[in-house]
Amino acid sequence: GDADLNLAGTPLVDVTGTHAADFTVTQIPTTPVSSGGTTTFMVTFDPAATGTRTATIQIASDDSDEALYDFAIEGNATTASIGDLVWVDTDGNGTHDSGEVGIDGVTVRLYLDDGDEMFDDQADTLVDTQATAGGGLYRFADLAAGSYWVDVDGASPALAGFTLTVGPDPRLVPLAAEQQFSDADFGYQDRK
C-alpha cells in the first residue's frame, strides 16, 4: 500500500519464548516506516547456558493483513576451554623452543575461583582433573565464563627431578564466554 506502516507494540520489538532472556534488542527500529521504506533493528545473543537457544521475535503494527509479524530466532552457544602444554624447558629460558618435548602423565587440576583471585584449593571449587597426554597436552572444555585456576601437581611422578621455569603455578585465567584459552603452559627444567 501507499500508507506508512506504524509499529505498534510496546516494546516495538518483543522477544518471547523459551530462552527469551538470552536475546536482547540492542537497536530499536524507527517508526513509522514509509511506504516502500525499511527500518532496522538489532538483536544481541548472550546465552545463559550452552547448546541451542531459541526465542521468537514479535513486531506489532497497524497493517490490517499482518498486524503481528513473528519469526523464530536461534543461537548456538558454545563453551570455553583452557589448556595447553606441560613441557621440558631444556634451556630453562621459559620459552617452548623447537625440540623441547611435552611431559605426559602430569596431573593438572582446574578450580573455579571463589571471587577473591587468591588460590585456595579448599575455598575454590575443583572443576576437573586431567593427566597430560599426547606430548604434554591437556584441555579443560565445556567451561562457562569465569575466573579459573590451573594447578599443576608438582608431586606428579612424571615431574620427579624437575623445577618449574615458567608458570606461575597455579595460574589464574579469566575466561570469557566461548573463549579458547590455549596459553596456560608450564615449563619444567631437569635439575640433574
Protein Blocks (a to p, Z undefined) as FASTA:
>chain_A
ZZdcddfbdcfbdcedjklmmpccfbdcdddddehiacddddddddfbecjddddddddd
fbfklmpacdddddddddddddfbdcddfkonopacehiacdehiacdddddehlopacf
klpccfbdcddeehipacdehiaeddddddddfkbmklgoiacfbdcddddddddehiac
fkbccddddfZZ
